[in-house]
Structures are given as structure tokens and as C-alpha cells.
Amino acid sequence: MAKSGTQLQWPEIAGVISDLDGVVYGGNAAIADAIEAFKSWQRAKLPFCFVTNNSTHTPEDVVRKVGGFGLSISPRQVVTSAITAAALIRAQYPKLTRAFVIGAPSLAKAIEEAGLEVTDAKPEVVVMGLDRQITHDKLRIAAAAILGGAVFIGTNPDLLLPTADGFEPGAGAMITAVAAATQVQPLIVGKPETHMIEAALSRLGTPRQSTLMIGDQIQTDIQAGKRAGLPAVLVTTGVPPRKDAALLPADFTVSSLSEIAVKAGVDTVRQRRA
């Protein structure tokens, strides 16, 4: 069972990996306690990296967005599902050249920058993310390509996304529709898979056992963190948690990031001094 409340016994923390939507902000509204927590961690020189399943944002978009809330970060502190999807295609399917993309311009850009042609003509891979202009025709092209043997990749399985005034359907809702139609399960890139967590860890250079994973969704953020061997913190500022005995529980539950007592790990301090 996850520990909660204000009397938590926090481990030594060398670094932080965190979700964005529902943790740092909801829609276009900042979560003030979270912004202040990250600013205090910056002052303490604690390294952190954001991992977002949202493929509609580039790292530069995230930098500008959180900068508007008063938190200054660099693009290297952001790992997105779009960039991770492109890297995964290049690593696992190096011979593929044509991709059909359902998603935001940021996803298409990431795929193109990986050297693939974005096209609806005989695609060898279908990549799906959040598309707020989804149409039946896009779904038809995707389904036909997958039934014809195209590789099926989804950026993330999030069914709901938090907004400033509630929630909206996420990429997972659209991906599920195509999976149901074709009876083909996609290769998921984002959380709860660990691809982005591993990328963030490599950037931070911190030990996984002393790097916190912070998120608002048990089925994605917490599962990814636990599978990657990180202590996982559930913050209750985003999507309401769904009880599921089959899911790995968070190690800690907080209502505000201000409850996390961060002390930089000894190994990290030594690395910074070296």
C-alpha cells in the first residue's frame, strides 16, 4: 500500500523524473505548488527531467509553456512520446521508409526528422497519437494499412487527459478504436512502457533506486516508474485514480509536491563535484 500523508519517510533522492499533464499543469493552468516545488529543486541543484505521453508538444513547446509559469528549463529536460516513437522506429525497424501519421504536427515532424516519409500511400508503419482533428477517413486509412501488414505504433494509451475545466479523450481512446477494428494490438511507446523513463535516466545519470518517478495516473505513470525500478509517487492533482488490484501500487501518495522532502543524494553530489 502506498504511504500517504505528511509524515512520510522519504528515501535519499538523487533525481526526479516527472509527468507534466496533471502534475505541473492542467490544460493551460499551472499547478502552483508543483511549479514552486520544481523551482526549489532547481535551487537545490537536484536534476530532473520531464516525460510526457502527450505527442502534441515538442520539447521547445514545453519549455515555453512552463516558462510562462515561471519555471525555466531546457529542451534536454523534456522527453516526449513523439520523439521516443521516432527513435524506436529507427532502432527496431531501420528499413522502414514510409509512415502514415495520425496526430499533431509535432508527431509528424518527429517522424520526418527520423528520416521517414510521412504519407498515406502504401505506408509501412502507422503511428498514432492525440489528434484533435481526427476523421473517419484517417481511421480508415490507418486500418487498411495495418490490415495490409503495416507496423502499428501508438504514442501512449492515455484514455483521458486533464484540462483546465475537466477532461478530454486522449490518444488511447483513438488508438483503441483502430486496435478494435483491426484486431491488431499496437506497440505502445509511452507510459506505462519504460522507453521514456530509460531515456530520461540516461540524461540524468542518476541511480534508478534513488530517482523518483512522479505522476498522476496509476495505470501509466506509476506502472512505468515501478517497471523501471524507480520509487513511484502518485500526486492527486490530475486524473482521478482507478482502483485495479492488477496494477503495481505507488510507493507514496501526495496531494501536493510540496509534501516531498527532497535531499540530494550523495552519489549525485559527488558526480556534480567531480
Secondary structure, DSSP 4 states (H G I P E B T S, - for coil): --EESS---PPPB-EEEE--BTTTEETTEE-HHHHHHHHHHHHTT--EEEEE--TT--HHHHHHHHHHTT----GGGEEEHHHHHHHHHHHH-TT--EEEEES-HHHHHHHHHTT-EE-SSS-SEEEE---TT--HHHHHHHHHHHHTT-EEEES---SEEEETTEEEE-HHHHHHHHHHHHT---EE-STTSSHHHHHHHHHHT--GGGEEEEES-IIIIIHHHHHTT--EEEETTSSPP---TTSPPPSEEESSGGG----B-HHHHHHHH-
